[in-house]
Amino acid sequence: MNSYRGLAAVYDHLVAGVDFGDWIDYVESLLNHFGFKAGSVLDLACGTGNTLIPFAKRGYRSQGVDISPEMIAVAREKAFAMEVEILYHVGDITDFLLDQPVELVTCFHDGLNYIDDPGRLKKVFNNSFKNICSGGMFVFDMNAVIWIGEVDGSAEVIDEDGMTIIYRTAHDTESSLWTVNLTCFVREGEVYRKFTETHQERGYSPHEVESLLEEAGFMPLAVYDAFSFHPPHRGSRRHFYVARRP
């Protein structure tokens, strides 16, 4: 998997303005809304661990899995530097098994949109079901189909000190696939290293997602416009899903 192989080194810089503690505040408010309290969490497609660190600092027994060894390497370095205990695994979120099931499984920052085939998304849900204890919860977000469809294909440039990223997006309305082509220049000493990556996401409707959750054995509880308790609407850019394993 080439996605994030080069970007792993600069990913945290790109999301430096995101308060991931606020994300976990929202997740805890969702759990409280449904009368649930978790002590253990597994984060799917955990990347460099930004969403796991707040969990670990709050006392959750925390684990993460990601297919990118480069991202996991950064995550492990950060956990060591911040003196938090997080167990990381390099693996495919469609096929892994923990030693013990957890009470909460999460997936953030549209990680599940990267699963661009409904059959593989069902495998993720099936596999998550196996790794959640009875009565446990599954909370995740996905980019909204309508928002993905609004990309206009124009080139965008991020020009920071020591780093320039050029990206161009394209959207296939028939397949609901969103493709992002990245060209990056990162300064390393006196020279710049260039790398290119292609990222692809698929948009799923709430109906599709909830149907696949039910097929995997989950009980869908709610779909919300992100960071609220309101239902999705046409202006929603991101949806949060809450499901329970019976």
C-alpha positions in Angstrom: 0.0 0.0 0.0 1.7 3.2 -1.2 -0.8 5.7 0.2 0.7 7.5 3.2 4.2 6.0 2.6 5.6 9.4 1.9 3.0 11.5 3.5 3.5 9.8 6.9 6.5 12.1 7.5 4.4 15.3 7.1 0.9 14.1 8.0 1.0 15.5 11.6 2.1 18.9 10.2 -1.0 18.9 7.9 -3.4 18.2 10.8 -1.7 20.3 13.4 -4.8 22.6 13.6 -7.2 19.8 14.5 -8.0 19.4 18.2 -8.4 15.6 18.4 -9.3 16.0 22.1 -12.5 17.6 20.9 -13.2 14.6 18.7 -12.9 12.3 21.7 -15.1 14.6 23.8 -17.7 14.2 21.1 -17.4 10.4 21.1 -17.8 10.3 24.8 -20.9 12.4 24.6 -22.3 9.9 22.1 -21.5 7.0 24.4 -23.1 8.9 27.3 -26.2 9.6 25.2 -26.7 5.8 24.8 -25.8 5.1 28.5 -22.5 3.4 27.7 -19.1 3.7 29.3 -16.1 2.0 27.8 -12.7 1.1 29.3 -11.0 -0.3 26.2 -10.8 1.0 22.7 -9.4 -0.1 19.3 -9.0 2.6 16.6 -9.1 1.3 13.0 -6.9 3.0 10.4 -5.3 4.8 13.3 -2.5 6.5 11.3 -0.1 8.3 13.5 -2.2 7.9 16.6 -3.7 11.3 17.0 -7.1 10.1 18.0 -5.7 7.4 20.3 -3.5 9.6 22.4 -6.5 11.5 24.0 -8.1 8.1 24.8 -4.9 6.8 26.4 -4.5 10.0 28.5 -8.0 9.5 29.8 -7.3 6.0 31.0 -8.7 3.9 28.2 -6.8 0.7 27.4 -5.9 1.7 23.9 -4.9 -0.2 20.7 -4.6 0.9 17.1 -4.3 -0.9 13.7 -3.2 0.6 10.4 -2.0 -1.0 7.2 0.9 1.6 6.8 4.1 0.6 8.6 5.3 4.1 8.2 2.3 5.6 9.9 2.6 3.1 12.8 6.3 3.8 13.2 5.4 7.5 13.7 2.6 6.6 16.1 4.9 4.5 18.3 7.5 7.2 18.5 4.8 9.7 19.6 3.4 7.4 22.2 6.9 6.8 23.7 7.6 10.6 23.7 4.3 11.4 25.4 4.7 8.5 27.8 1.3 7.0 27.0 0.7 3.3 26.7 -0.8 2.3 23.4 -0.5 -1.0 21.6 -0.1 -0.6 17.9 -0.5 -3.2 15.2 0.4 -3.2 11.5 -2.5 -4.9 9.7 -5.4 -4.9 7.4 -8.7 -3.7 9.0 -10.6 -6.2 7.0 -8.7 -9.2 8.5 -7.2 -9.1 12.0 -8.0 -10.6 15.4 -7.1 -9.2 18.8 -6.2 -11.4 21.8 -9.2 -10.0 23.7 -12.2 -8.1 22.4 -12.6 -4.5 23.3 -15.6 -2.5 24.5 -15.3 0.3 21.8 -14.1 0.3 18.2 -13.6 3.6 16.4 -12.5 4.8 13.0 -11.9 8.5 12.3 -11.0 11.0 9.6 -12.9 9.2 6.8 -10.7 6.1 7.2 -13.6 3.9 6.1 -14.1 5.9 2.9 -10.8 4.5 1.8 -12.5 1.1 1.6 -13.8 1.7 -2.0 -15.7 -1.6 -2.4 -18.9 -2.3 -0.5 -17.9 -6.0 -0.2 -14.7 -5.0 1.6 -16.5 -2.5 3.8 -18.7 -5.4 4.9 -15.6 -7.4 5.7 -14.4 -4.5 7.9 -17.8 -4.5 9.7 -17.7 -8.3 10.1 -14.2 -8.2 11.4 -15.0 -5.3 13.8 -18.0 -7.3 15.1 -15.6 -10.2 16.0 -13.3 -7.8 18.0 -16.0 -6.1 20.0 -17.4 -7.7 23.1 -21.1 -8.3 23.5 -22.9 -5.0 24.2 -19.9 -3.0 22.9 -20.1 0.0 20.7 -18.8 0.9 17.2 -18.4 4.7 16.5 -17.0 6.0 13.2 -17.2 8.9 10.7 -17.4 9.0 7.0 -17.3 11.8 4.4 -20.7 12.5 3.0 -21.5 11.5 -0.6 -22.9 14.9 -1.5 -19.8 16.7 -0.2 -17.4 14.3 -2.1 -19.4 15.0 -5.2 -18.8 18.8 -4.9 -15.0 18.6 -5.6 -14.3 20.6 -8.8 -11.0 19.1 -9.9 -9.0 22.2 -9.7 -5.4 22.0 -8.4 -4.7 23.2 -4.8 -1.3 24.1 -3.3 -0.2 24.0 0.3 3.1 25.9 0.6 4.7 25.8 4.0 8.2 26.3 5.3 10.1 23.3 4.1 7.2 21.7 2.4 5.0 22.1 -0.7 2.1 19.9 -1.5 0.2 20.1 -4.8 -3.0 18.1 -5.1 -5.7 17.7 -7.7 -9.0 16.0 -7.1 -11.5 14.2 -9.4 -14.9 12.7 -8.8 -16.6 9.9 -10.7 -20.3 10.3 -10.1 -21.2 6.9 -11.4 -19.0 5.0 -9.0 -19.0 7.7 -6.3 -15.2 7.5 -6.2 -13.1 10.5 -5.2 -9.4 10.5 -6.3 -6.7 12.8 -5.0 -3.4 12.9 -6.7 -0.6 14.4 -4.5 2.8 15.7 -5.5 4.9 16.6 -2.5 8.3 18.3 -2.0 9.8 18.0 1.5 13.0 19.6 2.6 15.6 17.3 4.0 18.7 19.3 4.9 19.8 21.2 1.9 17.7 19.4 -0.7 14.1 18.7 -1.3 12.7 15.1 -1.6 9.8 14.7 -4.1 7.2 12.0 -3.7 3.8 11.3 -5.4 0.8 9.5 -4.0 -2.7 8.7 -5.1 -5.5 8.5 -2.6 -9.0 7.3 -3.4 -12.2 7.4 -1.4 -15.7 6.2 -2.0 -18.9 7.9 -0.8 -21.5 5.8 0.9 -25.1 6.8 1.8 -26.3 6.3 5.3 -28.7 3.7 4.0 -25.8 1.7 2.5 -23.8 1.9 5.6 -26.6 0.9 8.0 -27.6 -2.0 5.8 -24.0 -3.3 5.8 -23.8 -2.9 9.6 -27.0 -4.9 10.0 -25.7 -7.6 7.7 -22.6 -7.9 9.9 -24.8 -8.3 13.0 -24.6 -4.8 14.4 -27.6 -2.8 15.7 -27.4 0.7 14.1 -28.3 3.3 16.7 -27.9 6.6 15.0 -26.4 8.7 12.2 -25.5 12.3 13.0 -24.3 15.4 11.2 -20.7 15.5 12.6 -20.1 16.9 16.1 -23.8 17.3 16.7 -26.9 15.3 17.6 -28.7 16.4 14.5 -29.6 14.1 11.6 -27.6 14.4 8.4 -28.7 17.1 6.0 -27.7 18.2 2.5 -25.0 20.5 3.8 -23.4 17.8 5.9 -19.7 17.2 5.1 -19.2 14.4 7.5 -21.5 11.8 9.2 -20.9 10.0 12.5 -22.4 6.5 12.9 -23.1 4.8 16.2 -23.8 1.0 16.4 -23.9 -1.6 19.1 -23.1 -5.3 19.1 -26.0 -7.1 20.7 
